[in-house]
Amino acid sequence: MKIEKKIKAVKDYLIYGSGQLINLIAPLLVAPKVISVCGIENWGKVGVALSIFTLLGLFVDFGSNLLGVKEISANKNDFSKIRSYLNLSFSFKLIILFVLLVPVSLTILVFDIKESNLYFLGLFMLSAQFFNITWIYQGLEKFSSVNRLIFFSKSIYILLVFILVKKSDDYIYVLFLLGVSNTLVYSFFYFKMYSFYNLSLFKVDLYLLKEYVKNEYSILISNISISIYTQCPILIIRYLLGDYYAGIYKIGDMILSVFRSYLSVFFNVSFPKFCSTYTENKSNGILFLKKVNSINILLLLIGIFSILVFGITILNTVVMNSKTYDLIVFYSGFIIVPIVIAINIPFYQFLIYKNQQKILSIILSLSSILMLFGCYFFTKMFHLKGSLIAVFLIETIISSLIIGYCCVKYGINLKAISLKIK
């Protein structure tokens, strides 16, 4: 039985991981196309707009990528509980979607926002977030369904970009094409889910809706804080240095995004398994957390080492001017950050399971404030490299605070790598 579970776990990682490859390939295909046709400055504008819509999308998501996965995973054999939770979740998402669309649209119109066409068309990113049900499939551990969602949406997006982006002004369609592609595919699967669970979004008890918000708002704060410190550097760089350097930073951030996507795969597959295993047996749950995260960090180190060796070999064999060399060194700095992120993942998962969302939101809120000030001043002092210094510094602070809190609250002995559950 244990062997079967291990085989299933490896299979889940391979299935989900293979499906995530297109998430990595999509920006690597789209970015060169948009940059070559529209220019690095317009690519920077797209990156800034994407960061803003990523932040707004968190309000629509409202923590379902974490607490939603936990609830579905813990009750995956209870049809009525899942149905009730989905009614609450999507009812609130629908309210938030309309609450956001009106003021955002009015803001673009009234204040005559620069690049208004880019932002108006980008509103489809919010509708895509409403219909996104990947978190449900993750909780149910149906990773092949997640793969289908990702494959079809990203394939349509890549195809549309290559067909429709033909001249420099066409950068305004990039987010629109991403939002429309995701909305079309996600909505198809959403309505299948809607029918299967016989959902009724307009018959939700207001008291239950208030309780839903009360229980999950803290994870929203955490997600917003995470998004602020991941998205604000490009906004600050655009403000201080302009669209050109924002475009350069966006290319470097794509390197970090590759590793973030890998860590997201790991997190999304391991978290529901940890929740279900820990619910059944605490010792087995902790053992699972230790083993799977040890393997994760080892694989990450091997990947980073391979990239560094490969990169140094290329630099030693190819003649480059100093500006190109400096840019490549700048980009390579991004691959160090994932090591710091990976170290805190097991502790982060454990705190979420223990319903310590409030302390996480405090830590992440503090870190987002530090990122805003740190990125601004470091970029002022060290130009583009300052943004990378700020990212590395804040990720280190976050990991230290999360691990430190776990050590104090739950008696984690880091030297013995053991947990003594209080």
VOPAGU-2260 file (C-alpha; in pm, 1 decimal, decimal comma):
REM VOPAGU-2260
SITE   aa  ch    i         X         Y         Z
SITE  MET   A    0       0,0       0,0       0,0
SITE  LYS   A    1     283,9     240,2      83,7
SITE  ILE   A    2     453,0     161,3    -248,3
SITE  GLU   A    3     128,7     234,9    -433,9
SITE  LYS   A    4      99,1     572,2    -256,7
SITE  LYS   A    5     458,7     660,5    -343,3
SITE  ILE   A    6     403,0     564,5    -707,4
SITE  LYS   A    7      86,0     775,9    -714,6
SITE  ALA   A    8     270,1    1070,6    -558,4
SITE  VAL   A    9     549,2    1053,7    -817,5
SITE  LYS   A   10     289,3    1016,3   -1093,0
SITE  ASP   A   11     102,8    1325,1    -969,9
SITE  TYR   A   12     422,6    1530,5    -972,7
SITE  LEU   A   13     509,1    1414,6   -1323,6
SITE  ILE   A   14     156,7    1473,6   -1458,5
SITE  TYR   A   15     116,8    1815,5   -1300,4
SITE  GLY   A   16     476,2    1912,9   -1373,4
SITE  SER   A   17     452,6    1820,1   -1740,9
SITE  GLY   A   18     137,5    2026,0   -1773,4
SITE  GLN   A   19     312,3    2325,2   -1618,0
SITE  LEU   A   20     579,9    2315,6   -1888,4
SITE  ILE   A   21     356,8    2514,1   -2119,9
SITE  ASN   A   22     323,1    2776,9   -1845,2
SITE  LEU   A   23     700,7    2812,0   -1867,6
SITE  ILE   A   24     713,8    2792,1   -2246,9
SITE  ALA   A   25     436,1    3047,7   -2307,2
SITE  PRO   A   26     621,7    3359,4   -2180,9
SITE  LEU   A   27     947,6    3237,7   -2338,3
SITE  LEU   A   28     769,9    3228,4   -2675,6
SITE  VAL   A   29     554,1    3537,4   -2632,4
SITE  ALA   A   30     824,2    3770,8   -2493,4
SITE  PRO   A   31    1067,7    3748,4   -2790,6
SITE  LYS   A   32     776,1    3788,2   -3031,6
SITE  VAL   A   33     636,8    4098,6   -2858,9
SITE  ILE   A   34     980,8    4251,0   -2799,6
SITE  SER   A   35    1091,6    4197,5   -3161,1
SITE  VAL   A   36     770,6    4350,2   -3301,7
SITE  CYS   A   37     678,6    4611,3   -3039,1
SITE  GLY   A   38    1012,7    4694,6   -2875,4
SITE  ILE   A   39    1150,8    4661,2   -2523,0
SITE  GLU   A   40     974,6    4977,4   -2401,0
SITE  ASN   A   41     630,2    4850,3   -2498,6
SITE  TRP   A   42     716,0    4515,5   -2342,7
SITE  GLY   A   43     784,2    4709,2   -2024,4
SITE  LYS   A   44     438,1    4868,1   -2049,0
SITE  VAL   A   45     281,0    4523,3   -2081,6
SITE  GLY   A   46     479,6    4404,6   -1777,7
SITE  VAL   A   47     358,6    4697,0   -1566,2
SITE  ALA   A   48      -5,8    4642,3   -1666,9
SITE  LEU   A   49      25,6    4268,8   -1597,1
SITE  SER   A   50     154,2    4344,9   -1247,0
SITE  ILE   A   51    -143,4    4572,6   -1177,3
SITE  PHE   A   52    -398,0    4315,1   -1298,3
SITE  THR   A   53    -220,4    4044,1   -1100,6
SITE  LEU   A   54    -276,1    4251,5    -787,2
SITE  LEU   A   55    -642,5    4317,6    -872,9
SITE  GLY   A   56    -699,3    3951,0    -954,8
SITE  LEU   A   57    -609,3    3855,9    -598,6
SITE  PHE   A   58    -930,1    4020,8    -475,3
SITE  VAL   A   59   -1132,6    3800,8    -711,7
SITE  ASP   A   60    -935,6    3492,0    -611,2
SITE  PHE   A   61    -968,5    3576,9    -239,1
SITE  GLY   A   62    -743,0    3304,1    -102,7
SITE  SER   A   63    -892,9    3006,7    -285,6
SITE  ASN   A   64    -547,1    2906,7    -414,4
SITE  LEU   A   65    -456,6    2819,1     -53,0
SITE  LEU   A   66    -756,5    2788,6     180,3
SITE  GLY   A   67    -980,2    2675,2    -105,5
SITE  VAL   A   68    -738,9    2393,3    -187,9
SITE  LYS   A   69    -724,7    2303,1     182,0
SITE  GLU   A   70   -1106,4    2292,3     216,6
SITE  ILE   A   71   -1155,4    2085,4     -98,4
SITE  SER   A   72    -874,6    1847,3      -5,1
SITE  ALA   A   73   -1001,1    1795,3     350,7
SITE  ASN   A   74   -1358,6    1726,4     227,5
SITE  LYS   A   75   -1294,8    1568,7    -113,4
SITE  ASN   A   76   -1521,7    1273,6     -31,6
SITE  ASP   A   77   -1804,5    1492,6     100,2
SITE  PHE   A   78   -2011,9    1617,6    -195,5
SITE  SER   A   79   -2240,9    1844,2       9,9
SITE  LYS   A   80   -1956,3    2023,5     189,1
SITE  ILE   A   81   -1774,5    2089,9    -137,4
SITE  ARG   A   82   -2095,8    2215,6    -296,8
SITE  SER   A   83   -2160,9    2449,0      -3,8
SITE  TYR   A   84   -1806,5    2584,0     -10,5
SITE  LEU   A   85   -1813,4    2640,8    -388,1
SITE  ASN   A   86   -2143,9    2828,4    -360,1
SITE  LEU   A   87   -1993,9    3060,7    -101,4
SITE  SER   A   88   -1666,9    3103,8    -285,4
SITE  PHE   A   89   -1807,8    3181,3    -629,9
SITE  SER   A   90   -2086,8    3400,5    -493,1
SITE  PHE   A   91   -1829,4    3620,2    -327,4
SITE  LYS   A   92   -1601,5    3613,2    -632,6
SITE  LEU   A   93   -1889,8    3734,1    -849,1
SITE  ILE   A   94   -1961,7    4024,2    -613,5
SITE  ILE   A   95   -1594,8    4124,9    -606,3
SITE  LEU   A   96   -1567,7    4100,9    -985,9
SITE  PHE   A   97   -1844,2    4355,4   -1040,2
SITE  VAL   A   98   -1723,6    4575,1    -754,2
SITE  LEU   A   99   -1381,9    4591,2    -922,1
SITE  LEU   A  100   -1492,7    4636,5   -1283,6
SITE  VAL   A  101   -1689,6    4956,4   -1219,0
SITE  PRO   A  102   -1428,3    5164,8   -1029,3
SITE  VAL   A  103   -1137,6    5039,9   -1241,2
SITE  SER   A  104   -1320,4    5131,7   -1563,0
SITE  LEU   A  105   -1419,1    5473,4   -1423,2
SITE  THR   A  106   -1061,2    5537,0   -1306,1
SITE  ILE   A  107    -927,5    5471,3   -1656,1
SITE  LEU   A  108   -1188,9    5703,4   -1807,8
SITE  VAL   A  109   -1195,6    5988,0   -1556,8
SITE  PHE   A  110    -820,0    6016,9   -1499,2
SITE  ASP   A  111    -734,6    5953,9   -1864,7
SITE  ILE   A  112    -489,4    5677,5   -1772,0
SITE  LYS   A  113    -187,8    5652,9   -2000,5
SITE  GLU   A  114    -211,9    5344,1   -2220,1
SITE  SER   A  115    -587,7    5335,7   -2152,1
SITE  ASN   A  116    -651,8    5087,4   -2436,1
SITE  LEU   A  117    -404,5    4841,8   -2283,5
SITE  TYR   A  118    -582,4    4862,2   -1947,0
SITE  PHE   A  119    -937,0    4850,4   -2082,8
SITE  LEU   A  120    -863,0    4539,4   -2285,7
SITE  GLY   A  121    -676,8    4393,8   -1988,9
SITE  LEU   A  122    -999,6    4385,3   -1784,8
SITE  PHE   A  123   -1057,0    4040,3   -1933,7
SITE  MET   A  124    -781,2    3924,8   -1697,9
SITE  LEU   A  125   -1027,3    3971,6   -1411,0
SITE  SER   A  126   -1303,7    3766,8   -1573,5
SITE  ALA   A  127   -1048,6    3490,6   -1631,8
SITE  GLN   A  128    -966,1    3493,5   -1261,2
SITE  PHE   A  129   -1332,4    3445,6   -1171,2
SITE  PHE   A  130   -1370,4    3140,4   -1397,0
SITE  ASN   A  131   -1035,9    2989,0   -1294,9
SITE  ILE   A  132   -1110,5    2657,3   -1120,3
SITE  THR   A  133    -762,6    2504,7   -1118,2
SITE  TRP   A  134    -765,4    2531,2    -738,4
SITE  ILE   A  135   -1066,2    2296,0    -719,7
SITE  TYR   A  136    -893,2    2031,9    -930,3
SITE  GLN   A  137    -580,0    2070,9    -717,5
SITE  GLY   A  138    -780,7    2006,2    -400,7
SITE  LEU   A  139    -940,9    1701,9    -561,8
SITE  GLU   A  140    -593,1    1595,1    -682,1
SITE  LYS   A  141    -716,2    1575,9   -1041,1
SITE  PHE   A  142    -396,6    1707,0   -1192,6
SITE  SER   A  143    -468,5    1585,8   -1544,6
SITE  SER   A  144    -769,2    1822,8   -1548,3
SITE  VAL   A  145    -542,4    2109,1   -1438,9
SITE  ASN   A  146    -313,0    2019,2   -1727,8
SITE  ARG   A  147    -595,3    2040,4   -1979,6
SITE  LEU   A  148    -694,8    2383,2   -1851,8
SITE  ILE   A  149    -340,6    2512,8   -1878,9
SITE  PHE   A  150    -258,5    2347,1   -2210,7
SITE  PHE   A  151    -560,9    2471,8   -2402,3
SITE  SER   A  152    -564,3    2824,4   -2256,0
SITE  LYS   A  153    -193,0    2888,1   -2308,3
SITE  SER   A  154    -188,1    2726,5   -2653,2
SITE  ILE   A  155    -468,5    2953,9   -2771,3
SITE  TYR   A  156    -289,6    3253,8   -2617,8
SITE  ILE   A  157      42,5    3178,9   -2792,6
SITE  LEU   A  158    -132,9    3117,2   -3124,2
SITE  LEU   A  159    -331,2    3443,1   -3105,4
SITE  VAL   A  160     -21,0    3648,2   -3016,3
SITE  PHE   A  161     171,7    3512,5   -3314,8
SITE  ILE   A  162    -124,2    3576,2   -3546,9
SITE  LEU   A  163    -238,2    3918,9   -3426,4
SITE  VAL   A  164      71,5    4101,7   -3297,1
SITE  LYS   A  165     209,2    4242,8   -3622,7
SITE  LYS   A  166     311,4    4604,5   -3552,1
SITE  SER   A  167     453,1    4809,2   -3265,5
SITE  ASP   A  168     115,1    4937,1   -3139,8
SITE  ASP   A  169     -23,5    4584,9   -3110,9
SITE  TYR   A  170     129,3    4544,4   -2763,5
SITE  ILE   A  171    -205,3    4671,9   -2629,8
SITE  TYR   A  172    -360,5    4337,0   -2727,3
SITE  VAL   A  173    -119,4    4110,9   -2534,0
SITE  LEU   A  174    -308,0    4110,0   -2200,8
SITE  PHE   A  175    -641,6    4109,3   -2383,8
SITE  LEU   A  176    -541,7    3791,2   -2568,7
SITE  LEU   A  177    -422,5    3630,0   -2245,5
SITE  GLY   A  178    -744,6    3724,1   -2064,0
SITE  VAL   A  179    -973,1    3610,0   -2346,6
SITE  SER   A  180    -787,8    3278,5   -2393,5
SITE  ASN   A  181    -807,3    3200,9   -2022,5
SITE  THR   A  182   -1170,5    3312,8   -1995,4
SITE  LEU   A  183   -1282,8    3091,5   -2284,7
SITE  VAL   A  184   -1115,2    2776,5   -2156,7
SITE  TYR   A  185   -1174,8    2833,3   -1785,6
SITE  SER   A  186   -1544,8    2915,1   -1837,0
SITE  PHE   A  187   -1597,9    2589,2   -2028,1
SITE  PHE   A  188   -1463,1    2385,9   -1734,4
SITE  TYR   A  189   -1633,5    2616,4   -1484,0
SITE  PHE   A  190   -1979,6    2547,7   -1622,9
SITE  LYS   A  191   -1910,1    2175,7   -1620,7
SITE  MET   A  192   -1823,3    2206,4   -1251,6
SITE  TYR   A  193   -2125,4    2431,4   -1196,8
SITE  SER   A  194   -2353,7    2164,5   -1343,7
SITE  PHE   A  195   -2188,2    1872,2   -1162,5
SITE  TYR   A  196   -2225,7    2028,6    -817,1
SITE  ASN   A  197   -2558,5    2192,7    -904,2
SITE  LEU   A  198   -2439,3    2528,4    -777,4
SITE  SER   A  199   -2674,9    2818,3    -702,1
SITE  LEU   A  200   -2478,7    3138,5    -649,4
SITE  PHE   A  201   -2780,3    3361,5    -585,6
SITE  LYS   A  202   -2921,3    3156,6    -298,2
SITE  VAL   A  203   -2637,3    3192,3     -51,6
SITE  ASP   A  204   -2712,4    3286,9     308,4
SITE  LEU   A  205   -2567,3    3630,8     389,4
SITE  TYR   A  206   -2452,0    3513,8     731,7
SITE  LEU   A  207   -2252,6    3229,8     573,9
SITE  LEU   A  208   -2106,5    3475,1     323,9
SITE  LYS   A  209   -1990,7    3699,8     609,4
SITE  GLU   A  210   -1834,1    3400,4     785,1
SITE  TYR   A  211   -1659,2    3304,1     461,6
SITE  VAL   A  212   -1507,3    3651,7     433,3
SITE  LYS   A  213   -1415,6    3654,2     803,1
SITE  ASN   A  214   -1236,5    3319,0     775,8
SITE  GLU   A  215   -1045,8    3394,7     456,9
SITE  TYR   A  216    -967,8    3765,7     449,9
SITE  SER   A  217    -634,6    3712,2     628,5
SITE  ILE   A  218    -506,8    3490,1     349,4
SITE  LEU   A  219    -610,7    3761,8     103,8
SITE  ILE   A  220    -389,8    4004,4     294,8
SITE  SER   A  221    -107,0    3750,6     273,5
SITE  ASN   A  222    -155,7    3703,0    -100,7
SITE  ILE   A  223    -171,9    4077,9    -161,3
SITE  SER   A  224     145,9    4123,2      40,8
SITE  ILE   A  225     320,6    3849,7    -158,8
SITE  SER   A  226     204,1    4005,9    -482,1
SITE  ILE   A  227     314,2    4354,5    -373,7
SITE  TYR   A  228     670,6    4247,6    -308,0
SITE  THR   A  229     682,5    4041,8    -629,9
SITE  GLN   A  230     508,2    4296,4    -853,6
SITE  CYS   A  231     607,7    4635,7    -711,9
SITE  PRO   A  232     972,8    4633,1    -832,6
SITE  ILE   A  233     869,8    4670,9   -1197,0
SITE  LEU   A  234     629,9    4953,8   -1102,7
SITE  ILE   A  235     904,4    5133,1    -910,0
SITE  ILE   A  236    1156,9    5077,6   -1189,4
SITE  ARG   A  237     916,9    5222,3   -1443,5
SITE  TYR   A  238     860,0    5525,0   -1220,0
SITE  LEU   A  239    1231,2    5585,4   -1154,3
SITE  LEU   A  240    1399,3    5460,4   -1472,8
SITE  GLY   A  241    1129,7    5443,6   -1742,0
SITE  ASP   A  242     966,9    5182,3   -1966,3
SITE  TYR   A  243    1293,4    5062,2   -2122,6
SITE  TYR   A  244    1444,2    4946,5   -1793,0
SITE  ALA   A  245    1105,2    4812,3   -1683,3
SITE  GLY   A  246    1120,5    4592,6   -1994,1
SITE  ILE   A  247    1472,3    4476,5   -1906,1
SITE  TYR   A  248    1363,3    4395,1   -1549,6
SITE  LYS   A  249    1064,2    4202,0   -1686,2
SITE  ILE   A  250    1299,5    3976,5   -1883,3
SITE  GLY   A  251    1501,0    3907,7   -1567,6
SITE  ASP   A  252    1183,4    3850,4   -1370,5
SITE  MET   A  253    1084,6    3584,4   -1626,1
SITE  ILE   A  254    1389,5    3383,5   -1517,9
SITE  LEU   A  255    1269,6    3400,9   -1158,4
SITE  SER   A  256     916,7    3315,8   -1276,9
SITE  VAL   A  257    1045,7    2988,2   -1423,9
SITE  PHE   A  258    1163,2    2883,7   -1079,5
SITE  ARG   A  259     851,7    3024,7    -913,4
SITE  SER   A  260     643,9    2811,2   -1150,7
SITE  TYR   A  261     845,5    2505,0   -1054,2
SITE  LEU   A  262     796,3    2583,8    -684,7
SITE  SER   A  263     426,8    2643,9    -752,2
SITE  VAL   A  264     401,9    2296,6    -905,3
SITE  PHE   A  265     568,6    2151,9    -599,5
SITE  PHE   A  266     349,4    2351,2    -360,1
SITE  ASN   A  267      20,8    2274,3    -539,7
SITE  VAL   A  268      87,3    1900,4    -555,5
SITE  SER   A  269     235,4    1857,3    -207,3
SITE  PHE   A  270      -1,1    2083,3      -9,0
SITE  PRO   A  271    -327,9    1884,0     -51,5
SITE  LYS   A  272    -134,0    1561,0      12,3
SITE  PHE   A  273      17,0    1707,2     327,2
SITE  CYS   A  274    -327,5    1823,7     447,0
SITE  SER   A  275    -490,0    1483,3     396,5
SITE  THR   A  276    -189,7    1290,3     538,2
SITE  TYR   A  277    -154,0    1515,4     844,1
SITE  THR   A  278    -530,0    1495,4     909,9
SITE  GLU   A  279    -506,4    1115,5     921,3
SITE  ASN   A  280    -180,3    1093,1    1115,8
SITE  LYS   A  281      30,3    1385,8    1243,1
SITE  SER   A  282     360,1    1195,2    1245,8
SITE  ASN   A  283     312,6    1072,0     889,7
SITE  GLY   A  284     218,7    1423,0     781,2
SITE  ILE   A  285     538,1    1571,9     926,1
SITE  LEU   A  286     745,4    1288,3     778,3
SITE  PHE   A  287     591,0    1357,6     437,2
SITE  LEU   A  288     672,8    1727,1     473,8
SITE  LYS   A  289    1037,9    1653,1     556,1
SITE  LYS   A  290    1097,0    1403,1     278,0
SITE  VAL   A  291     924,9    1586,3      -4,1
SITE  ASN   A  292    1083,1    1923,3      78,2
SITE  SER   A  293    1431,0    1771,7     108,1
SITE  ILE   A  294    1392,9    1625,6    -240,1
SITE  ASN   A  295    1257,6    1956,9    -367,1
SITE  ILE   A  296    1554,7    2159,5    -240,7
SITE  LEU   A  297    1800,4    1902,0    -377,9
SITE  LEU   A  298    1643,1    1915,8    -724,6
SITE  LEU   A  299    1636,1    2294,7    -711,9
SITE  LEU   A  300    2006,7    2313,0    -622,5
SITE  ILE   A  301    2096,2    2072,3    -903,8
SITE  GLY   A  302    1893,3    2282,5   -1149,9
SITE  ILE   A  303    2052,3    2610,4   -1040,6
SITE  PHE   A  304    2403,4    2461,3   -1043,4
SITE  SER   A  305    2348,1    2327,3   -1396,5
SITE  ILE   A  306    2227,0    2666,9   -1520,8
SITE  LEU   A  307    2522,2    2846,1   -1361,3
SITE  VAL   A  308    2776,5    2605,6   -1513,0
SITE  PHE   A  309    2607,1    2626,9   -1853,0
SITE  GLY   A  310    2588,6    3006,6   -1833,4
SITE  ILE   A  311    2956,2    3047,0   -1733,9
SITE  THR   A  312    3059,9    2818,1   -2019,9
SITE  ILE   A  313    2871,2    3033,1   -2268,3
SITE  LEU   A  314    3015,3    3357,0   -2127,9
SITE  ASN   A  315    3367,0    3217,0   -2156,7
SITE  THR   A  316    3323,0    3111,4   -2519,1
SITE  VAL   A  317    3119,0    3399,2   -2661,0
SITE  VAL   A  318    3260,6    3747,8   -2710,6
SITE  MET   A  319    3022,6    4011,1   -2571,5
SITE  ASN   A  320    3030,5    4381,7   -2510,7
SITE  SER   A  321    3037,4    4502,9   -2151,1
SITE  LYS   A  322    2671,9    4615,9   -2152,1
SITE  THR   A  323    2547,6    4272,8   -2266,4
SITE  TYR   A  324    2773,3    4102,0   -2012,7
SITE  ASP   A  325    2639,8    4320,8   -1729,7
SITE  LEU   A  326    2280,1    4243,9   -1830,3
SITE  ILE   A  327    2344,2    3868,7   -1830,1
SITE  VAL   A  328    2510,5    3891,4   -1488,6
SITE  PHE   A  329    2204,8    4088,3   -1370,4
SITE  TYR   A  330    1968,1    3823,3   -1504,2
SITE  SER   A  331    2169,6    3539,3   -1346,8
SITE  GLY   A  332    2123,1    3698,1   -1005,6
SITE  PHE   A  333    1754,5    3606,1   -1016,7
SITE  ILE   A  334    1825,0    3231,5    -996,1
SITE  ILE   A  335    1963,7    3264,5    -641,6
SITE  VAL   A  336    1630,5    3387,8    -500,3
SITE  PRO   A  337    1436,3    3055,9    -542,7
SITE  ILE   A  338    1667,7    2883,0    -292,5
SITE  VAL   A  339    1554,8    3125,7     -22,3
SITE  ILE   A  340    1188,6    3079,6    -122,4
SITE  ALA   A  341    1212,9    2699,1    -121,6
SITE  ILE   A  342    1350,1    2688,2     233,3
SITE  ASN   A  343    1033,8    2840,9     383,6
SITE  ILE   A  344     778,2    2633,1     187,4
SITE  PRO   A  345     732,4    2346,9     442,3
SITE  PHE   A  346     697,2    2596,5     726,7
SITE  TYR   A  347     452,6    2805,9     522,7
SITE  GLN   A  348     240,3    2497,5     445,9
SITE  PHE   A  349     243,8    2392,7     809,7
SITE  LEU   A  350     129,4    2736,4     928,2
SITE  ILE   A  351    -157,0    2743,7     678,3
SITE  TYR   A  352    -274,3    2402,3     794,6
SITE  LYS   A  353    -256,7    2525,9    1155,2
SITE  ASN   A  354    -477,6    2823,3    1058,3
SITE  GLN   A  355    -200,7    3071,9    1132,1
SITE  GLN   A  356    -306,4    3294,0     841,8
SITE  LYS   A  357    -304,6    3603,9    1060,6
SITE  ILE   A  358      61,3    3576,4    1156,8
SITE  LEU   A  359     148,0    3503,8     793,6
SITE  SER   A  360     -43,4    3811,0     682,5
SITE  ILE   A  361     146,0    4022,4     941,4
SITE  ILE   A  362     483,3    3889,5     824,8
SITE  LEU   A  363     400,6    3935,1     457,7
SITE  SER   A  364     241,8    4277,3     508,2
SITE  LEU   A  365     553,8    4397,3     687,0
SITE  SER   A  366     767,7    4252,4     408,6
SITE  SER   A  367     564,1    4422,0     136,3
SITE  ILE   A  368     612,5    4759,3     308,5
SITE  LEU   A  369     985,8    4692,9     335,8
SITE  MET   A  370     991,9    4600,1     -33,8
SITE  LEU   A  371     822,7    4925,5    -135,4
SITE  PHE   A  372    1077,0    5136,7      52,7
SITE  GLY   A  373    1374,4    4906,1      -3,3
SITE  CYS   A  374    1324,7    4870,0    -376,6
SITE  TYR   A  375    1276,9    5244,3    -415,8
SITE  PHE   A  376    1592,5    5343,9    -228,1
SITE  PHE   A  377    1812,8    5060,7    -357,2
SITE  THR   A  378    1706,3    5136,1    -715,4
SITE  LYS   A  379    1780,4    5503,6    -653,0
SITE  MET   A  380    2129,5    5416,6    -527,5
SITE  PHE   A  381    2228,7    5120,1    -745,5
SITE  HIS   A  382    2007,3    5168,9   -1053,2
SITE  LEU   A  383    1866,2    4841,2   -1196,4
SITE  LYS   A  384    2080,8    4615,3    -976,0
SITE  GLY   A  385    1924,0    4774,0    -668,6
SITE  SER   A  386    1590,9    4610,1    -746,3
SITE  LEU   A  387    1752,9    4265,4    -738,5
SITE  ILE   A  388    1923,7    4343,2    -406,4
SITE  ALA   A  389    1584,5    4440,2    -261,9
SITE  VAL   A  390    1415,8    4120,7    -388,7
SITE  PHE   A  391    1685,8    3897,6    -237,4
SITE  LEU   A  392    1687,5    4088,0      92,1
SITE  ILE   A  393    1308,0    4078,4     139,1
SITE  GLU   A  394    1281,1    3707,3      50,3
SITE  THR   A  395    1549,4    3637,8     312,0
SITE  ILE   A  396    1359,7    3838,2     574,9
SITE  ILE   A  397    1033,0    3654,7     495,3
SITE  SER   A  398    1191,9    3309,6     521,1
SITE  SER   A  399    1367,3    3402,5     847,5
SITE  LEU   A  400    1046,5    3531,5    1008,3
SITE  ILE   A  401     831,2    3233,9     897,4
SITE  ILE   A  402    1086,8    2976,3    1011,0
SITE  GLY   A  403    1155,1    3167,8    1331,7
SITE  TYR   A  404     785,3    3179,9    1422,2
SITE  CYS   A  405     749,6    2804,3    1363,1
SITE  CYS   A  406    1050,5    2736,8    1585,9
SITE  VAL   A  407     902,6    2937,7    1871,1
SITE  LYS   A  408     534,6    2842,0    1832,8
SITE  TYR   A  409     561,2    2470,1    1754,3
SITE  GLY   A  410     896,1    2367,1    1899,5
SITE  ILE   A  411    1073,9    2297,5    1574,7
SITE  ASN   A  412    1430,1    2184,2    1633,1
SITE  LEU   A  413    1615,6    2285,4    1318,2
SITE  LYS   A  414    1934,9    2101,2    1412,8
SITE  ALA   A  415    1751,0    1774,6    1464,7
SITE  ILE   A  416    1502,3    1865,0    1190,1
SITE  SER   A  417    1217,6    1747,7    1410,0
SITE  LEU   A  418     876,7    1879,9    1508,5
SITE  LYS   A  419     734,7    1855,4    1856,0
SITE  ILE   A  420     367,8    1934,4    1817,5
SITE  LYS   A  421     234,0    2126,8    2112,3
